[in-house]
Amino acid sequence: MTTVPQPADHAWWIASRAAGVVALVALTASVVLGLLMANGLPRRRGAGRVLLALHESTALAGLVAIGVHGVTLLGDPWLHATPLTIAVPGTIAYRPLWTGAGIAGGWLAAALGLTFYARRLVGPKLWRRLHRATVLAWALAIAHTLGAGTDAAEPWLRAPLLAGGAAVVFLFLRRVVPGDPKREAPPTSRPAAVPRAVPEPTSIPAKEAA
């Protein structure tokens, strides 16, 4: 007699899978929103504030989901994960390369997310340079999903992966590759006013002056 698997027997594993999908979607959305702002898109009034709020919200949601994704693995009886193996890349027995990529990407995303609140301390220029590494954290998350994810071959996951990946690659290249000068940021200072030419006073003949 064949035993039908019960979802309750794999509750921790299902919870971790769900949290991983949420983390990937939220991280992808946050990266896309950040690249939209970096490219100055869209050019509507007030759009920047809306995008910034969404960028922060999706980033925080992604970080929480990453934490849940890792912690719930501790309850999976098949994986036999420990706090060490979910925190240190390469120490887990299950596909160590790809799981290690996910762990490294999670730590990188967490570190970059926290720098947002310390940008005044590190300075805006350094913070922007550090923040560009968010794309690397996203790439590590994609590699982790494709290499270690049990749902990586499912169409319902592949479709948003391809769509989000195409958007990230396009916006990233649009940002870093020189292109149309119309995309350049407008000047921050107004052009200096050109002084009007003042006509020289004409001399009055002596007869008229008299």
C-alpha positions as CSV (number, residue, x, y, z in Angstrom):
1,M,0.0,0.0,0.0
2,T,1.4,3.4,-1.1
3,T,1.6,6.0,1.7
4,V,0.3,9.4,0.6
5,P,2.6,12.1,1.9
6,Q,0.9,14.5,4.2
7,P,1.7,18.3,3.9
8,A,1.9,18.5,7.7
9,D,4.9,16.2,7.6
10,H,6.8,18.7,5.4
11,A,5.5,21.9,7.0
12,W,8.9,23.4,7.7
13,W,10.1,22.6,4.2
14,I,7.0,24.1,2.6
15,A,7.3,27.2,4.8
16,S,10.9,27.7,3.8
17,R,10.1,27.3,0.1
18,A,7.3,29.9,0.4
19,A,9.5,32.3,2.2
20,G,12.2,31.8,-0.4
21,V,9.9,32.7,-3.2
22,V,8.6,35.8,-1.4
23,A,12.2,36.8,-0.7
24,L,13.2,36.4,-4.4
25,V,10.1,38.4,-5.6
26,A,10.6,41.2,-3.1
27,L,14.4,41.4,-3.8
28,T,13.8,41.5,-7.5
29,A,11.1,44.2,-7.2
30,S,13.4,46.3,-4.9
31,V,16.3,46.1,-7.4
32,V,14.0,47.0,-10.3
33,L,12.6,50.0,-8.4
34,G,16.1,51.1,-7.4
35,L,17.3,50.9,-11.0
36,L,14.3,52.9,-12.2
37,M,15.2,55.7,-9.8
38,A,18.8,55.5,-10.8
39,N,17.8,55.9,-14.5
40,G,15.5,58.9,-13.6
41,L,12.3,56.9,-14.6
42,P,9.5,57.7,-14.7
43,R,9.9,61.4,-15.3
44,R,6.6,62.4,-13.6
45,R,6.4,64.8,-10.8
46,G,6.3,63.1,-7.4
47,A,7.2,59.6,-8.9
48,G,10.5,59.6,-7.1
49,R,9.0,59.6,-3.6
50,V,6.6,56.9,-4.5
51,L,9.3,54.7,-5.9
52,L,11.6,55.3,-2.9
53,A,8.8,54.3,-0.5
54,L,8.2,51.1,-2.5
55,H,11.9,50.4,-2.8
56,E,12.3,50.6,0.9
57,S,9.2,48.5,1.6
58,T,10.1,45.7,-0.8
59,A,13.7,45.6,0.5
60,L,12.6,45.2,4.1
61,A,10.1,42.6,3.1
62,G,12.8,40.7,1.2
63,L,15.1,40.8,4.2
64,V,12.4,39.5,6.6
65,A,11.6,36.7,4.1
66,I,15.3,35.8,3.7
67,G,15.5,35.4,7.5
68,V,12.3,33.2,7.6
69,H,13.6,31.2,4.7
70,G,16.8,30.3,6.6
71,V,15.3,29.8,10.1
72,T,12.5,27.5,9.0
73,L,15.1,25.1,7.5
74,L,16.2,24.3,11.1
75,G,12.9,22.5,11.6
76,D,13.2,20.3,8.4
77,P,13.9,16.7,9.6
78,W,15.4,15.7,6.2
79,L,17.9,18.5,5.7
80,H,19.4,18.4,9.3
81,A,20.3,22.0,9.1
82,T,22.1,23.8,12.0
83,P,22.6,27.5,12.8
84,L,26.1,27.1,11.5
85,T,25.1,25.5,8.2
86,I,22.5,28.1,7.4
87,A,24.8,31.0,8.3
88,V,28.1,30.0,6.8
89,P,28.4,29.4,3.0
90,G,29.6,26.0,2.0
91,T,29.0,24.1,5.3
92,I,25.7,22.4,4.4
93,A,25.7,19.0,2.7
94,Y,22.8,19.8,0.3
95,R,24.3,21.4,-2.9
96,P,26.8,23.4,-1.0
97,L,27.8,25.6,-3.9
98,W,24.3,26.8,-4.7
99,T,23.2,27.0,-1.1
100,G,26.4,28.9,-0.3
101,A,25.5,31.4,-3.0
102,G,22.1,32.0,-1.4
103,I,23.7,32.4,2.1
104,A,26.3,34.9,0.7
105,G,23.6,36.8,-1.2
106,G,21.4,37.0,2.0
107,W,24.2,38.4,4.1
108,L,25.2,40.9,1.3
109,A,21.5,42.0,1.0
110,A,21.3,42.4,4.8
111,A,24.5,44.4,5.0
112,L,23.5,46.7,2.1
113,G,20.0,47.1,3.5
114,L,21.4,48.3,6.8
115,T,23.7,50.8,5.1
116,F,20.6,52.7,3.9
117,Y,20.1,53.9,7.5
118,A,23.8,54.7,7.9
119,R,24.2,56.6,4.7
120,R,24.7,59.9,6.5
121,L,27.7,58.4,8.4
122,V,29.4,56.8,5.3
123,G,28.6,59.7,3.0
124,P,26.3,59.8,-0.1
125,K,29.1,59.0,-2.6
126,L,30.4,56.0,-0.8
127,W,26.9,54.8,0.0
128,R,25.9,54.9,-3.7
129,R,28.9,52.9,-4.6
130,L,28.2,50.3,-2.0
131,H,24.5,50.2,-3.0
132,R,25.4,49.2,-6.5
133,A,26.4,45.8,-5.1
134,T,22.7,45.1,-4.6
135,V,22.6,43.8,-8.1
136,L,25.3,41.2,-7.0
137,A,23.1,40.1,-4.1
138,W,20.2,39.7,-6.5
139,A,22.4,37.6,-8.9
140,L,23.5,35.3,-6.1
141,A,19.8,34.8,-5.1
142,I,19.0,33.9,-8.7
143,A,21.9,31.4,-8.8
144,H,20.8,29.9,-5.5
145,T,17.2,29.5,-6.8
146,L,18.2,27.9,-10.1
147,G,20.9,25.6,-8.5
148,A,19.2,24.6,-5.2
149,G,15.6,25.5,-5.5
150,T,13.2,22.6,-5.8
151,D,10.7,24.8,-7.7
152,A,13.2,26.2,-10.2
153,A,11.9,24.2,-13.1
154,E,8.3,25.1,-12.5
155,P,6.7,27.5,-15.1
156,W,5.0,29.5,-12.4
157,L,8.4,30.4,-11.0
158,R,10.4,30.5,-14.2
159,A,8.1,33.2,-15.8
160,P,8.6,35.9,-13.1
161,L,12.3,35.0,-12.9
162,L,12.7,35.6,-16.6
163,A,10.6,38.8,-16.6
164,G,12.4,40.2,-13.5
165,G,15.8,39.2,-14.8
166,A,15.2,40.9,-18.1
167,A,14.1,44.1,-16.4
168,V,17.1,44.1,-14.1
169,V,19.6,43.5,-16.9
170,F,18.0,46.1,-19.2
171,L,17.9,48.8,-16.5
172,F,21.4,48.0,-15.3
173,L,22.9,48.3,-18.8
174,R,20.9,51.4,-19.4
175,R,22.5,52.9,-16.3
176,V,26.1,51.9,-16.8
177,V,26.5,51.9,-20.6
178,P,26.8,55.4,-22.2
179,G,24.0,56.1,-24.5
180,D,21.6,58.8,-25.6
181,P,22.8,62.2,-24.1
182,K,19.1,63.0,-23.5
183,R,19.2,60.5,-20.6
184,E,21.8,62.5,-18.8
185,A,20.6,64.2,-15.6
186,P,19.6,67.9,-16.0
187,P,22.0,70.5,-14.7
188,T,21.6,71.2,-11.1
189,S,22.3,75.0,-11.4
190,R,20.6,77.5,-13.6
191,P,22.6,78.9,-16.5
192,A,24.1,82.3,-15.8
193,A,22.1,85.2,-17.1
194,V,23.6,86.9,-20.1
195,P,23.9,90.6,-19.4
196,R,22.0,92.8,-21.8
197,A,24.1,95.1,-23.9
198,V,23.8,98.7,-22.7
199,P,24.0,101.2,-25.6
200,E,26.8,103.7,-25.2
201,P,25.5,107.3,-24.7
202,T,25.6,109.4,-27.9
203,S,27.4,112.7,-27.8
204,I,25.3,115.8,-28.2
205,P,26.5,118.4,-30.6
206,A,27.4,121.8,-29.0
207,K,24.8,123.7,-31.0
208,E,22.0,121.5,-29.7
209,A,23.3,121.7,-26.2
210,A,23.2,125.4,-26.4
